[in-house]
Amino acid sequence: MTFRLTTRPGHPTFTDLPWEQHLEDWESGRLVTPVRGISRHVVRFVAYGPDMYALKELPDPIAEREYRLLRELADRSVPVVEAVGVATGRTDRAGDVADGILITRHLPFSLPYRTLFGRRANAELWPQMLDALVQLLVRVHLAGFFWGDCSLNNSLFRRDAGALAAYLVDAETGELHHELSAGQRRHDLDIAEENIAGDLYDLQAAGQLDESVDPARITVDLRSRYINLWAEVTRDEVLPSADRWFVDERVNRLNDLGFDVSEIELVDSGDGWHLHLTTQVVEPGHHRRRLLALTGLDVGENQARRLLNDIGLYRARLERRTGQPVAEQVGALRWLTEVFEPTLSIVPEDERGKLEDAELFHQILEHRWFRSEQSGHDIGREAAVTAYVEEVLKHQADEAVVLDPGTRASTELPAD
C-alpha cells in the first residue's frame, strides 16, 4: 500500500506525526486532551501553536468519504467542523494494514453538551439547545443531506449572544442528495429523537440531568420545533397584494431565523398573490453579512444581530447630538473605534481570552443593563465592565479550548 497524506492549504503538513503507529499508541509532544464527547472510533487531538486538530481513525474508504462529505457540506454552507486532511494507505511498523485518519480543525470556543451541562442549571439550557439542534437539522435537510446519526454527541455548541449555535461533527453515516423527500426527513428526525433520548438517559444515569428535565418530553418538543421551523422556512403563503412591503416582511422573518432567500416567485391565481420563496442555507447569515460589511467583524448570527442593534442606538445618539444624519457606514466605524474596542480594552488581558470578543461585548452589555436596572440609572461603561469582570468573568472557565485537568494549554506546545 502507498501512504498518502492529503491536506488543505493554510494548515500544517502534519508530517511530524507518527503515522506508522495506530492512533491509540501515538506518543507526541503535540498531543493534547480536550474535554470531548463520546466516539465509536479512536479520536485524539494535536496542537500546532494556538490551533488544535482532531484526528479520527477509521477505515480508508470511510475516512475519504467523510472528508469529501464535510467539504461538500461546507460548500453548501452547512455549519460543520472544517475538514483539513485525510491519511490513507497506512501500515504499522510490522507492515500490517492500519486504518486511515480523518483530520478536522477543532472548532474554537466550542463545547460538547456534557461540558455545558456541568456548568449551569441544565434545565435552563434545553430551549437554547433544542433551538440550536433543530436549526442545524433544518439546515442540513435544506442542503439535501440525510444525516443518519443526529445526536447531542455528534454536535458541538458555541455561545452566540445568549443563544447556542450547533455544528455538525460526525458525517460518516450521512448521504448527500440533491433534495430530501418528506419520508427521508421524517426518518432522520426519528433517528434524532432516539439518539437524543439516549444521550439524555446517559446524563440521567450519571446524575447530571436536572429532575425537572423529562427525556420523553424533550424529544417530543424536538419534533414539534422541527415541524414548526420547517413549515416557516418552506411554506408558501397568499398575500393580499404584491406590494414589496408584504414580500420584504416575509423575507425578513426568514433572515431573522438565519436563512436566506435565493429566488422569489409571485403567482396571481385570482384569489391573491401566491408567494413561493426558494430558501437557501447561507453562512454567514443576513445580520452576520451586514455586520461584516460594516465593521469587518465576523461573528455569530445572534451576536451580529445584537451588535447591529447597539450600532443603531449609537448612530441615533450621534444624530440627536449633532442634528445631522449619520451614514450607516460612518456610524458603524465610529461605534467600532469609540465603543466596541474601548469597552473590550478595559477587560484585563488575562481574562479577555476566555470568550470571543463579540460574545464578551454582548455579555458586558447584558450586565450593564442588569446593574443599571438595579441602580435605577445607567452605571456607565467603565463601572459595567468592572462589575462584569469581578462578578461574572473571573468565575467563568476559558472556553477557547476546553482541556482536561493536567493538560497544558495548546499555546505552550511547539509551533508548526
N, C-alpha and C positions, 0 to 999 in steps of 0.2 A: 504494500500500500504506500501511497505517496502522501506525506504530510502536507496539508495545505492550510494556511492561516490567512483568512480574508478579513481585512479591517477597513473602516471608512476613514477618509481624510479628517484631520483635526483631532485625532485621538492617538494615544501611544501605539507603538507597533506590537507590544506585549511579547517581544521575542526573548525577554529576560526571564520568563516564567518557565517552570519545569514541565513542559508539555509531555515529556516521556514518562510521566508518572500519572497514576489515577488521581483524580481531583481530591479525593478524601485523604490521600497520602502526601499532598503538597506541603512543602516547607519553604517559606519565602518570607523575607523581611517586609514584603508588600502586603501580606495578608492582614486583614482587619476583620473584626467580628461585630457587625452592627446588630441591633435588635431587628428581628426579621420574622416573617410568617413561617408557616409550616409548608414544606415542599416534598413532593413524592420523589424528587431527584436530589442528588448531591448538589448543593449550591454553596459557593464560597465567594468572598469579596476581596478585592485587591485595591490598593490606593496608589495613585500616581499624583504626588503633590496634593492639592485640595480635592481632586476628582476621585471618585470611587466607582468601581465597576463590579457588577455581579457576573459570576461565571456559573453556568448550569450545565451539568454533564448529562447527556442523553444520546441515543444512537444517531449516527451521522445523518440519515435521511430526515429524521425528525428535527434535528438541530438546524439543518439547512432550510427545511420547510418553515420552521418558526421564525428564523431570521428573515426570510422573504415576506412572511405574513406581517410581521411587525413593521417592516419597512413600507409595505403596501398600505397598512392601516394608517401609518404616519402620513403617507402621501394623501390619504383620504381625510386627513385632519381629525382622526380619532385620537383622544388622549391616551397615549400608550408610553411605556418606557422606550427609550431610544435604543434600537438595535445597532450595535457598534461593530460586531465581528462574529466570525464563526470559524472554529478549528475542526478539520475533518482529516481522516486518514491517519489517525494517531496509533502508534504502537508503544507498548511499555518497554522497559529495559530488557525484558526477557523475549521480546519480539512478538508478544501476543497483542491481538487487536484491542484497542481501548476506544471507549465511546467518544463521540465528538463533544465539543463545548461551545455553547452559545454565550456571547458576551453582550451584556447590556449595560448602559450607563445608569448608575444609581441616581434616582430622582432626588435632587436636593430638597431639603425641608419636607420630605415625605415621611409618613408614619404608617406602619401596619396597624390594623384595627386593634390588636391586642395591646399595643402601646397606648393608644388613645383611651382604651377602657381602664388602663391602670392609672390614669392621671386626673380624672374628674368624675363626678357623679354620672355614671354611664346612662342613666335613664334620660338625661338631657341630650345625649348625643344622637339618639335614634332619629328624630326628624331630619337633622342635618345629614346623617349618614345615609338614610334611605333616599333622600332627595339626590344626593351625590351619585349613589349607585343607580338609581332609576334614570337619571340624566345620562350617565355613561352607557347604560344598556340601550336607551333610545338612540343615542349617537351611533353606537355600534351597529344597530339594526338598520338605521338610515343609510349607513355606509355599505350595507349588504353583507355584513359579517355575522355568521352564526357562531356564537362564542362556544357553546357546548360545555362550559365549566365556569360560569359566572358565580363568584362567591366572594365573601369578605376576604378570604385568604388569598385570592388571586387578584386583589385590588390594593392599591396604595392610595393614601389620602393626604391631601395638603390643605392647610388652612387657607381660606380665601375670604378675608374680610368678614369674619364671624360665621361663615359657612364652611363647608368642606367641598373640595373638588376631588373626584375619584379618577384614577388612572388604571388602565388595563395592564396587568403584569405578565400573565401567562396566556399564550395564544396557541399552544401546541395542539389543542383539541378542536380548534376552530376551522371554519370553512368560509371562504370568501366567494360571494356571488355578486352578480350584477344587481339583484334585488331579492329580498327575502319575501316568501309567501306568508300569509297570516298564520298558517299552520306551523311554519318554521319558527316564527316569532313566539307563538304560544308554547311550543316545545322548549325553546330556550328559556322562557320565563318559568316553566315548570321546573327545569333543572336549577335555575337560580333560586327558586323558593326552597327546594330540597337542600341545596348546598348551604344556603344561609341559615336555615333551621339547624342544620348540623353544626355550623360554626357557633351558633348561639347556645346549643346544648353543651358544646365543649366548654364555653365560657361559664355556663351554669355549673357544670361539674367541677370546674376549677375554683368556684366561689367568686368569680369576677363579674357576675351578672346581677344587677340590682333585682330584688324580689318583685319590683313593680313591672319589670320587663317580661312580657309573655312571648316566647318564641313563636307560638302559633299565630298570635295576633300580629306580630311584626311581619310575618310572611304574607298574611292577608293584606296588610297595609301596603306592602311592596307591590303586589299585583294591582291594587286599586290605584296607586300613584302612577304606575307604569301606564295603565289603560288611559288615565286622565291626561297624562303628558303626551302620549302618542296621539290621542284624539286632538289635542290642542295644536300639535305641530303639523298634523297631516290633514285635518278636516277641511272640506270645502264649506263655504257659507254664502248665504244670499244677502246682498247689500241693497239698501233702498235706492241707491244711486251709484254711479261710477265715479263720484267725486273723489278727488285724491285724498281728502281727509279720511274717508272711510277705509281706503286701501292702506294709507300710512298707519292708521291706528292698528290694523291687523298685523302689519309688518313689524311695528314697534313692539307689539306684545311678544312676537316670536324672538325679536332681538333681545328683549328683557329676559327670556328663558335661555338665551345662549345659542340660538340658532339663526342662521342666515337664510335669505331667500334669493334663489338664483333666477327665477322666472315667475312672472305674474300673468295669469290668464283670466280675462273677463269675458263671460259669455252672456249675451242678452237673450234670455229664454222667455221673455214676455211677462213673467211673474217677478222680475227683479234681475239684478246682475249677479250671476253665479261667479264667485271668486275662487280660483284654484291657485295655490302657491306651491311651487316646487321648492321644497326645503332642503337645505344642504347643511352638513356638519362642517363648519369652517372655524378653525382656530388660527389666530386669536379671534374672539367674538366681536360683536358690534362695539361695545364700550372699550374693550381692550385695544382694538384697532384705532379707535378715535384717540384714546389717551396716548398711544404710541406715536401717532402722527403729531400730536400737540406738544408732547414733552420728551419723547424718546424713552419713556418708562415702559418696560414690557412686563406686565403683571397679570395676575389672575383676573377673570371677568368681574367677579364681585368686588375685588379690590379696585379695579378700574372704575366701576360704577361709583364707588364711594369717593374716590379721589376726584372724579369729574364733578360730583356734587360739591365738593369743597372748592374746586376751581370756580364753579359757577357762583358760589356765595362770595368768594374773594373778588371776582370780577364785578359783581353787583355792588360791593362795597366801594371798589375803586371808582365806579361810575357815579355813585352818590357823592363821593368825596370830591371828585374833580368836576362833576357836572358835564362830563363829556363821555360819549360812547367809547368803550374799550374793545378793540378787536379780540376775537376769541384766542387767536394765536398769541397775541401780546399779553393778554391776561394770563394765559397758561404758563408762559415763560416767566412772567413776573411772580406767579404763585410758586413756581419751581425754585426760584432763587431767593424769594423773600419769605416763603412759608415752609415748604417741604424740606429743603436742605437745612435751613437754620434750626428747624424743630429737631431733626434727627441728630444734628451736631451737638445738641445738649446732652444726648444719651451717652453715658460713659462707654469708651471703646470696648472694655471687657464685657459689656452687657449687650452691645448693639448687634453683635453677630448671632445672637440666639434666634432671631426671626428675620425673615426677608424685610427689606426696607419698607415696602408697601404695607405689609401686614403690621409692622411695628408702628407706622404712622397711623394706620386705621385704629389700632388699639389705643394709641395715645389720644386720638380724637374721642373715642368712646369714653375713656377715663376722664377726660376733661369735661365732657357733658355730664357724667355721673357726679363728679366732685362739685361742679358748678351748680347743679341742681340741689345738692346737699347744702351748699353755702348760700344759695339764693342769689348769686351773681356770678358772672364769668370770672374764673380764678386766673385766667391768663395762661399764656403758653408755657413760660418757664416753670410756674408753680405746678401746672398739669404734668409736665414731663417729670419733674422731681417726684411728685406723688406717685406717678405710674411706675417709675423705676423702683422706688422703695416698697411700694405696696404690691406690685404685680411682677415686674420683670425679674427682680432679683430672686424670686422664688420659682421661676419658670425654667424648665430644662432647655438645654440647647437643642434646637430641632434641625440644625443644618445637616448633621449626620448623627443619628442616634446610635451610640456604641454601647456594647455590653460593658459592665463594670470591669475595670482592669485592662481594657483595650486602649492603647494610646491613640490619640487623635490622628486622623489621616494627614493633617498638615505637618505632622512630625516625621512622616515617612519620607523615604528618598524620592526626589523628583524624577521625572522621566529622563 
